[in-house]
Amino acid sequence: MVIVAAGSGTRLGAGGPKALAEVAGRPMVAWSVAAAAAAEAMVIATPPGHEVEIAAACGAGPRVVSGGDSRSRSVANALAAVATDLVLVHDAARPLVTAGLFAALEAGLRADPHVDGLVAAAPVADTLKRAGEDLAVAETVSRDGLWAIQTPQAFRTEVLRRALDVPDAVLAAATDDAALVEAAGGTVRIHPYYEPNLKITTAADMRLAEALLG
């Protein structure tokens, strides 16, 4: 299990690492750590210089490593400490994750030897439009077959390790680990998930998460 907790918290206005921002009475990262308590091993990628603080917020179980200058570099740093054949990667910024979702992704990946990755996702429900720089609508985009990708994401560890072995510029441009696995020729499948699993980016997201967790 890898929990990515290396975000700066700038857009949230947290005044420090996002993972340490308090959500419904506990540090944000602690919600994901609690949900992943059954994991065989857990590695947390932290903002460099904040390892001690993150470790204190997470308790004695997880191993803490320094993250990198991009999300995928942080995952690569954490993956170096992973010895299991499968690995789940989750963003600490999604504190509504459940133990059941972690278990379902691991079980689903183990059950399908032809798949390299299994990712939690929700079907896109909103109407999508493409606009230019002037914000004039250029077209309405069909949402058929479109999914909003979330974390956790489960992978065969060696497949993910190879996918992350690319230049830093490629890692920096990646929006999720599944995209890197796909680019390396891997097969990724959707795990439909319909429960709240929002990513906290802004203060408004924080208020909504606290309402759902409270």
Secondary structure, 3 states (H helix, E strand, C coil): CEEECCCCCCCCCCCCCHHHCEECCEEHHHHHHHHCCCCCCCEEEECCCCHHHHHHHHCCCCEEEECCCCHHHHHHHHHCCCCCCEEEEEECCCCCCCHHHHHHHHHHHHHCCCCCEEEEEEECCCCEEEECCCCCEEEEECCCCCEEEEEEEEEEHHHHHHHCCCCHHHHHHCCCHHHHHHHCCCCEEEEECCCCCCCCCCHHHHHHHHHHHC
